């Protein structure tokens, strides 16, 4: 191949590669897949986790997390473990219901996202307040299984903020279109 043919082949492959990536990105965006997947995942997780906290094993499982949190340790002292866990679970279920309603009335989705964001902010801080969240291996601290379990709530906090943003945008567009 001559240099001009190699150059033309490189330009063609360069143009094809990014075009495929851009087309895929547009396909994902046009179908609103991030919003759909995050919304569905958040609703399922909140309903499932919330209902589990309303069981005895669910309540007992969060005792060390709640008791070591300076932000929410008062909760079990005030309501007791089982009623306190029921209230936490109910809050998760309510957030999920608001997110579902948000599909039709976006302002409700903002409320559901805000409730979830507060919950996940609190549970994200438990990563640094819960004993056993870190484990030391050969002088280096790593997240233990408990730490990794808690760390997922940092991602859930981001997802909740994303939902607030998307539902807020949808509410603004709906209000503008209603005029």
RODO-193515 format. One record per residue (C-alpha): residue in three letters; residue number from 1; x, y, z. Coordinates in pm, whole numbers, plus 50000, padded with zeros to 5 digits. Each point is the difference from the previous one (the first is absolute). Layout:
<recs>
@rest ALA&nr NUM&xx X&yy Y&zz Z;
...
</recs>
This chain:
<recs>
@rest UNK&nr 1&xx 50000&yy 50000&zz 50000;
@rest UNK&nr 2&xx 50113&yy 50348&zz 49928;
@rest UNK&nr 3&xx 50011&yy 50267&zz 50266;
@rest UNK&nr 4&xx 49696&yy 50174&zz 49851;
@rest UNK&nr 5&xx 49799&yy 49675&zz 50010;
@rest UNK&nr 6&xx 50102&yy 49937&zz 50363;
@rest UNK&nr 7&xx 49909&yy 50356&zz 50090;
@rest UNK&nr 8&xx 49657&yy 49965&zz 49833;
@rest UNK&nr 9&xx 49941&yy 49665&zz 50176;
@rest UNK&nr 10&xx 50094&yy 50152&zz 50336;
@rest UNK&nr 11&xx 49767&yy 50294&zz 49943;
@rest UNK&nr 12&xx 49714&yy 49768&zz 49905;
@rest UNK&nr 13&xx 50047&yy 49780&zz 50307;
@rest UNK&nr 14&xx 50035&yy 50308&zz 50217;
@rest UNK&nr 15&xx 49673&yy 50138&zz 49864;
@rest UNK&nr 16&xx 49819&yy 49666&zz 50034;
@rest UNK&nr 17&xx 50105&yy 49929&zz 50360;
@rest UNK&nr 18&xx 49876&yy 50322&zz 50158;
@rest UNK&nr 19&xx 49686&yy 49995&zz 49784;
@rest UNK&nr 20&xx 49903&yy 49662&zz 50143;
@rest UNK&nr 21&xx 50065&yy 50127&zz 50351;
@rest UNK&nr 22&xx 49803&yy 50319&zz 49936;
@rest UNK&nr 23&xx 49711&yy 49805&zz 49845;
@rest UNK&nr 24&xx 49992&yy 49763&zz 50298;
@rest UNK&nr 25&xx 50010&yy 50293&zz 50241;
@rest UNK&nr 26&xx 49713&yy 50167&zz 49813;
@rest UNK&nr 27&xx 49801&yy 49676&zz 50001;
@rest UNK&nr 28&xx 50040&yy 49970&zz 50380;
@rest UNK&nr 29&xx 49912&yy 50368&zz 50050;
@rest UNK&nr 30&xx 49700&yy 50001&zz 49764;
@rest UNK&nr 31&xx 49846&yy 49705&zz 50183;
@rest UNK&nr 32&xx 50064&yy 50167&zz 50338;
@rest UNK&nr 33&xx 50162&yy 49677&zz 50122;
@rest UNK&nr 34&xx 50200&yy 50147&zz 50291;
@rest UNK&nr 35&xx 49685&yy 50154&zz 50149;
@rest UNK&nr 36&xx 49794&yy 49685&zz 49946;
@rest UNK&nr 37&xx 50262&yy 49763&zz 50143;
@rest UNK&nr 38&xx 50084&yy 50221&zz 50300;
@rest UNK&nr 39&xx 49632&yy 50066&zz 50076;
@rest UNK&nr 40&xx 49901&yy 49633&zz 49977;
@rest UNK&nr 41&xx 50303&yy 49887&zz 50197;
@rest UNK&nr 42&xx 49942&yy 50260&zz 50269;
@rest UNK&nr 43&xx 49631&yy 49911&zz 50035;
@rest UNK&nr 44&xx 50067&yy 49626&zz 50020;
@rest UNK&nr 45&xx 50284&yy 50044&zz 50248;
@rest UNK&nr 46&xx 49806&yy 50241&zz 50224;
@rest UNK&nr 47&xx 49689&yy 49780&zz 50005;
@rest UNK&nr 48&xx 50201&yy 49686&zz 50067;
@rest UNK&nr 49&xx 50236&yy 50147&zz 50260;
@rest UNK&nr 50&xx 49722&yy 50199&zz 50165;
@rest UNK&nr 51&xx 49774&yy 49699&zz 50038;
@rest UNK&nr 52&xx 50292&yy 49790&zz 50131;
@rest UNK&nr 53&xx 50069&yy 50256&zz 50273;
@rest UNK&nr 54&xx 49645&yy 49936&zz 50120;
@rest UNK&nr 55&xx 50096&yy 49641&zz 50092;
@rest UNK&nr 56&xx 50181&yy 49888&zz 50317;
@rest UNK&nr 57&xx 50317&yy 49889&zz 49815;
@rest UNK&nr 58&xx 50003&yy 50325&zz 49802;
@rest UNK&nr 59&xx 49966&yy 50210&zz 50316;
@rest UNK&nr 60&xx 50266&yy 49803&zz 50186;
@rest UNK&nr 61&xx 50234&yy 50023&zz 49701;
@rest UNK&nr 62&xx 50015&yy 50380&zz 50004;
@rest UNK&nr 63&xx 50054&yy 50037&zz 50376;
@rest UNK&nr 64&xx 50381&yy 50037&zz 49979;
@rest UNK&nr 65&xx 49969&yy 50247&zz 49713;
@rest UNK&nr 66&xx 49742&yy 50221&zz 50170;
@rest UNK&nr 67&xx 50151&yy 49980&zz 50349;
@rest UNK&nr 68&xx 50340&yy 50120&zz 49876;
@rest UNK&nr 69&xx 49867&yy 50287&zz 49790;
@rest UNK&nr 70&xx 50014&yy 50343&zz 50161;
@rest UNK&nr 71&xx 49731&yy 50115&zz 49754;
@rest UNK&nr 72&xx 49735&yy 49739&zz 50081;
@rest UNK&nr 73&xx 50098&yy 49814&zz 50320;
@rest UNK&nr 74&xx 49731&yy 50195&zz 50186;
@rest UNK&nr 75&xx 49739&yy 49828&zz 49782;
@rest UNK&nr 76&xx 50013&yy 49659&zz 50171;
@rest UNK&nr 77&xx 50025&yy 50164&zz 50344;
@rest UNK&nr 78&xx 49679&yy 50190&zz 49929;
@rest UNK&nr 79&xx 49796&yy 49732&zz 49819;
@rest UNK&nr 80&xx 50171&yy 49672&zz 50091;
@rest UNK&nr 81&xx 50162&yy 49764&zz 49752;
@rest UNK&nr 82&xx 49689&yy 49846&zz 49845;
@rest UNK&nr 83&xx 49782&yy 50311&zz 49974;
@rest UNK&nr 84&xx 50302&yy 50205&zz 49897;
@rest UNK&nr 85&xx 50087&yy 49754&zz 49727;
@rest UNK&nr 86&xx 49635&yy 49999&zz 49887;
@rest UNK&nr 87&xx 50016&yy 50379&zz 49965;
@rest UNK&nr 88&xx 50324&yy 49980&zz 49800;
@rest UNK&nr 89&xx 49845&yy 49734&zz 49776;
@rest UNK&nr 90&xx 49680&yy 50200&zz 49959;
@rest UNK&nr 91&xx 50205&yy 50305&zz 49899;
@rest UNK&nr 92&xx 50168&yy 49792&zz 49728;
@rest UNK&nr 93&xx 49664&yy 49872&zz 49875;
@rest UNK&nr 94&xx 49859&yy 50355&zz 49996;
@rest UNK&nr 95&xx 50302&yy 50122&zz 49799;
@rest UNK&nr 96&xx 49940&yy 49720&zz 49748;
@rest UNK&nr 97&xx 49631&yy 50088&zz 49971;
@rest UNK&nr 98&xx 50084&yy 50367&zz 49937;
@rest UNK&nr 99&xx 50247&yy 49896&zz 49727;
@rest UNK&nr 100&xx 49730&yy 49785&zz 49836;
@rest UNK&nr 101&xx 49750&yy 50288&zz 50016;
@rest UNK&nr 102&xx 50274&yy 50222&zz 49857;
@rest UNK&nr 103&xx 49968&yy 49818&zz 49670;
@rest UNK&nr 104&xx 49663&yy 50175&zz 49963;
@rest UNK&nr 105&xx 50047&yy 50302&zz 50227;
@rest UNK&nr 106&xx 50369&yy 50097&zz 49994;
@rest UNK&nr 107&xx 49982&yy 50213&zz 50317;
@rest UNK&nr 108&xx 49927&yy 49681&zz 50196;
@rest UNK&nr 109&xx 50313&yy 49846&zz 49849;
@rest UNK&nr 110&xx 50204&yy 50294&zz 50132;
@rest UNK&nr 111&xx 49861&yy 49933&zz 50348;
@rest UNK&nr 112&xx 50075&yy 49627&zz 49973;
@rest UNK&nr 113&xx 50352&yy 50072&zz 49879;
@rest UNK&nr 114&xx 50053&yy 50248&zz 50284;
@rest UNK&nr 115&xx 49884&yy 49750&zz 50263;
@rest UNK&nr 116&xx 50233&yy 49738&zz 49851;
@rest UNK&nr 117&xx 50290&yy 50249&zz 49985;
@rest UNK&nr 118&xx 49967&yy 50079&zz 50372;
@rest UNK&nr 119&xx 49982&yy 49629&zz 50086;
@rest UNK&nr 120&xx 50301&yy 49912&zz 49785;
@rest UNK&nr 121&xx 50201&yy 50294&zz 50133;
@rest UNK&nr 122&xx 49942&yy 49870&zz 50353;
@rest UNK&nr 123&xx 50086&yy 49641&zz 49910;
@rest UNK&nr 124&xx 50307&yy 50113&zz 49803;
@rest UNK&nr 125&xx 50139&yy 50160&zz 50315;
@rest UNK&nr 126&xx 49967&yy 49662&zz 50174;
@rest UNK&nr 127&xx 50297&yy 49889&zz 49793;
@rest UNK&nr 128&xx 50223&yy 50204&zz 50233;
@rest UNK&nr 129&xx 49805&yy 49949&zz 50324;
@rest UNK&nr 130&xx 49933&yy 49625&zz 49997;
@rest UNK&nr 131&xx 50264&yy 49778&zz 50160;
@rest UNK&nr 132&xx 50118&yy 49728&zz 49763;
@rest UNK&nr 133&xx 49935&yy 50199&zz 49681;
@rest UNK&nr 134&xx 50375&yy 50005&zz 49942;
@rest UNK&nr 135&xx 50239&yy 49712&zz 50037;
@rest UNK&nr 136&xx 50377&yy 50020&zz 50022;
@rest UNK&nr 137&xx 50202&yy 49762&zz 49785;
@rest UNK&nr 138&xx 50378&yy 50025&zz 50024;
@rest UNK&nr 139&xx 49979&yy 50361&zz 50121;
@rest UNK&nr 140&xx 49758&yy 50118&zz 49732;
@rest UNK&nr 141&xx 49635&yy 50081&zz 50074;
@rest UNK&nr 142&xx 49745&yy 49852&zz 49759;
@rest UNK&nr 143&xx 49623&yy 50004&zz 50008;
@rest UNK&nr 144&xx 49866&yy 49681&zz 50153;
@rest UNK&nr 145&xx 49686&yy 49833&zz 49867;
@rest UNK&nr 146&xx 49806&yy 50227&zz 50238;
@rest UNK&nr 147&xx 50188&yy 50302&zz 49867;
@rest UNK&nr 148&xx 49925&yy 49904&zz 49641;
@rest UNK&nr 149&xx 49634&yy 49947&zz 50095;
@rest UNK&nr 150&xx 49988&yy 50351&zz 50144;
@rest UNK&nr 151&xx 50197&yy 50154&zz 49712;
@rest UNK&nr 152&xx 49722&yy 49914&zz 49754;
@rest UNK&nr 153&xx 49798&yy 50272&zz 50167;
@rest UNK&nr 154&xx 50245&yy 50261&zz 49869;
@rest UNK&nr 155&xx 49892&yy 49889&zz 49652;
@rest UNK&nr 156&xx 49636&yy 49997&zz 50110;
@rest UNK&nr 157&xx 50044&yy 50357&zz 50127;
@rest UNK&nr 158&xx 50122&yy 50098&zz 49653;
@rest UNK&nr 159&xx 49707&yy 49818&zz 49839;
@rest UNK&nr 160&xx 49757&yy 50181&zz 50231;
@rest UNK&nr 161&xx 50150&yy 50337&zz 49906;
@rest UNK&nr 162&xx 49975&yy 49902&zz 49632;
@rest UNK&nr 163&xx 49630&yy 49918&zz 50048;
@rest UNK&nr 164&xx 49941&yy 50335&zz 50170;
@rest UNK&nr 165&xx 50163&yy 50169&zz 49701;
@rest UNK&nr 166&xx 49808&yy 49803&zz 49735;
@rest UNK&nr 167&xx 49663&yy 50025&zz 50174;
@rest UNK&nr 168&xx 50064&yy 50371&zz 50062;
@rest UNK&nr 169&xx 50073&yy 50055&zz 49632;
@rest UNK&nr 170&xx 49685&yy 49809&zz 49904;
@rest UNK&nr 171&xx 49797&yy 50213&zz 50244;
@rest UNK&nr 172&xx 50140&yy 50321&zz 49848;
@rest UNK&nr 173&xx 49922&yy 49882&zz 49646;
@rest UNK&nr 174&xx 49646&yy 49894&zz 50104;
@rest UNK&nr 175&xx 49939&yy 50337&zz 50169;
@rest UNK&nr 176&xx 50132&yy 50185&zz 49693;
@rest UNK&nr 177&xx 49782&yy 49792&zz 49764;
@rest UNK&nr 178&xx 49691&yy 50061&zz 50216;
@rest UNK&nr 179&xx 50025&yy 50377&zz 49943;
</recs>
